[in-house]
Amino acid sequence: MRSHPFGSTGASASVIGQGTWYIDSGDRKAAVAALRRGVELGMTHIDTAEMYGDAELVIAEAIAGQRDGLFLVSKVLPSNASRKGTITACERSLKRLRTDYLDCYLLHWRGSYPLAETVAAFEELVRAGKIRSWGVSNFDEGDLDEMLDVAGEGKIACNQVLYHLKERAIEHAVVPWCEKHQVAVVAYSPFGHDDFPTPGSKGGEVLRQIAQAHGATPRQVALAFLTRKPTVFAIPKASSAEHAAENAAAVDLALSESEIAALDRAFPRGPKPRSLPML
């Protein structure tokens, strides 16, 4: 599995990782098997959040005895993101995940607490060894500017944002901003939220043709397109070990310039929206 530097943290993470939103709502045994298979295949970047129900507990079961070598990420809810609340939430996540530290800890989206409070908590957690880096999620360009003013250069590890073939808004300003400031971009819901292009659609046909040329699947093509830049990571969820293996194999798929152009035409990014799309 290919890894890239995760922002300016000095650490690296697998380009394709494992998302866990709703992973607790199905067959738990299958979910654990999917996570374990993903780790075996190099998808050691595992993302979760306190908002994701019992996902942290499912992950704890899946990674038992193999914490070393993983890049584990969780998130604090905005409603908990005061200085004291952030520390309490992080400690709760650590207990649920059965680990002593997180590789990265994110503010899930911007809320009412001043960013300075959350940053102070993050830095306290870093000093205590409970997190190794911190970042944000669902931050637009203006929010990133404000966070940069509060924290300074080199502190924001990543920005986790909605990004899939039908939703490319981050390419307008967020991705360029993150490239400029050495901030990793992490694409959540990279297949869309129950909205992956259907085989009979125009875009679906383009995906099929490219996939056929590579002996790949349309979802693998989608992941390869989204992670075509070295600053972008993707965290698809897998409901089975077979699905995890399909996701992992996408890292070996190299698209040509003409294939990227064809996907760009089939899934145009459209005009820049007034606000950053999020789920």
N, C-alpha and C positions, 0 to 999 in steps of 0.2 A: 504494500500500500504506500503510495506517495504521500509524503508529509511536506508541509510548508511552514516557514516561520509564522508564528501566531502573533501578528502585529509586532510591536517593539518589545515584547516580553522576554525575548531570548529563548523561549520555548518553541517547540514545533508541535503541530497537531495533524492528524490524518486529514487529507483534503476532503474525503467523504467520511462523515461520522454517523452517529446514530441518534435520531430524535426519539423522544419518548412521550409526547403528548398523546393521551388516550391509551397508552400502552397497558394501563391497569384495568381497562374496561372490557377486555376480551379474555381469551384463554391464558391464564397466568403461566402455565407450563410452557406454552408455545412462545410467549413473550420472553421468558427467561432463555429459552433455547435460541431464539433469534438474536438476542443480545450477545450470548456466548459465542454463537457462530460468527457474528460480526466482529467480535474481538479477535477470534482465531484468524480471521481473514485480514486483520490489520485496521479495522475501523475502531480504533482505540479512543477516538474523540466521542464522548458520550454526553449528551445534553439533556438536562431536566430542569425542573423548577418546583418551588413549593406549591405553585398553583396547580400542578399536574396530579392532584389526588394522591394516589399511592404509588406513583411512578418511582419515587425515590426508594421505596421499599422493594419494588420489583428489581431495580438496578442493584440494590445491595445484595439480593439473592444471586443475581447473575454474575457479579464480579467478586464474590467471596473468594478470598485466597489469591486474587490476582490484581490487587490495586496498583502495584508497581507497573509502570509502562502505560497506564491509562491517562487520558487527558479529560478530567471530569469537571463538568460545568453545571452550576445551578443558578437560580435567580431569586431575587427578593421582590415581593409584591410592592408596588408603590405605596400602598396603605401601611406597610411595615417599614418604610424606608427612612424613618428618623434615625438619628445616630444610634440610640439605644435599641430601637426596633430592628435595625439592620443586623446588628450583632446577635441579637436574640434569634432572629430568623435563620441566620447562617449556622449558629450552633445547633438549632433544631434540624436543619438539613443534614449537617454532618452526622448527627446521631442517627437519623433515618437511613442515611447512606452507609453507615458503619465505617466511616473513614475519619482520619484526623485532619484532612485538609482538602480543599478544592483547588484545582488548577486555575479556575477562573470563576468569578462570581459577578453576576450581572444585575443591574436594575432593570426589571422586566419591561417597564415603560415609564414615562415621566408622570409623576403625580404632583401632589400639593406640597410635599416637603422640599425645602431648599436643597438644591444639588450639593451645596457645601456640606450639609449635614450627612448626606449619604456618602460623599467622598471621604469625609472624616472617619466614618465608620469603616469604609473599605480599607483605608490606610491603617487604621488600628488593627483590623483583621490580618493585614499583610504582616505587620510588625509582630503579631502574636503567632504567626506561622499557620493560621487557619485557612488562609487563601494565599495563592501565589501571584495572582493578578486579578484585575477587575475590569469590567466593561459595561456596556449598555445594550439595550434592545429597543427596537422601534423608535430610534432617534433620527429625526430629519436633520438636514444640514444646519438649520438655525439652532436646534437643540445641541448638536455636536459643537458648534461654536461656543455656546454657553458653557458646556461641560469643559471644553478646552481652557476657557478663561479661568474656571474654578480650579482645575486640576493641574494644568500645565502640560507641555509636550511630553510624550513618552509614557503617559500613565494609562490612557484608555486602550485596553488590549483589543477590544473588538466592538462591533455593532452588529447585533443579530436582527435581521430584517426579513420581511416577506419578499420572496423572490422565486418566481417560476416563469415558465415560458409565456404565460398569459398576463403576467404582472411584472413588468420590467422597470417600474418607476424609479428604482434606486439607481439605475444607470445614468440618470440625468445629473444628479448632484451628489448623492450619498457615496457612490463608489469612487468618483474622483476625489472627494474630500478625504475619504479613508486612505486612498492611495497616497495622497499628499502628506498625510500625517502618520503613516505607517500603522494604520488601524486595520485589523482583520475584518472582513465582511463575512458573516455567517448567514447563509440562506436557509430560513425555515420554511416548511411546507413546499419543498422544491418541486413537488408534483401537483401543486395546487391543492385546494381543500375540496376533495371529491370532485375535481374539475379537470382531470387530465384529458388532453385532446383525444377524442374518440377516433377509432380506425377509419371511419367513413368521412371525417372532416378533412378540409383542405390541409390544415396543419398536421393532422394525424397521418395523412398520406405522405407528406414530406418526411416526417419522422420514420415512417415505415420503410421508405426507400433508402434513407441513410442507414438505418439499422440493418437492413438486408445486406447492404454493401459491406458492412463490417462484421456480419455474423453476430449482431448484437440485438438488443431489444429497444423499443422506443424510449422506455424509461432510462435506460443507460445512455442513450443519445442525449436526452434532456439533461441528465446530470453532467455529462461531458461539456455540454454547451454552457451551463451555468457556472462551471468551475474552470472555464477557459482562461481566466486571469489568475495569476498566482496569489492575489490577495483574497480570493473568494473561496470559501468552504461551503459545504452543503451537509445538512443533517436530516436525511430522509428517515422516516420510521419504517420498520419492517415488522410485519405481523407473524412471520415464520422464518425458520432458518433458511429456507430456499429463497425467500424474498431478500433476506440479508445478503446472501451470496450474490444475487443479481445486482444489488446496489454496489457491493464491493468491487465487482468486476468492471464497473463503469470507469474506474480510475485508469484502466489501461487503454481506454478508447481515445484516440487522438483524431479530432475532426480536422478536415482540410479547410483552407480558407474559403473554398467554394461552398462547402457544406455549411460552414458558419454563416455565410452570406445567404444561403437558401433558407436557413432557420430564421435569420433576421428578417427576411421578407415575409415568411409565413407567420411569424409572431412579432409584428412591429411593436416597438416599445411605446409608441403613441406620445402625446404631449405630456409635459410635466404636470402632474396634478397639484392642486393647491395644498394638499396635505398628504403626508406619507401613508400609503395603504398599510393596514395591519389587521391581524386576526385576533 
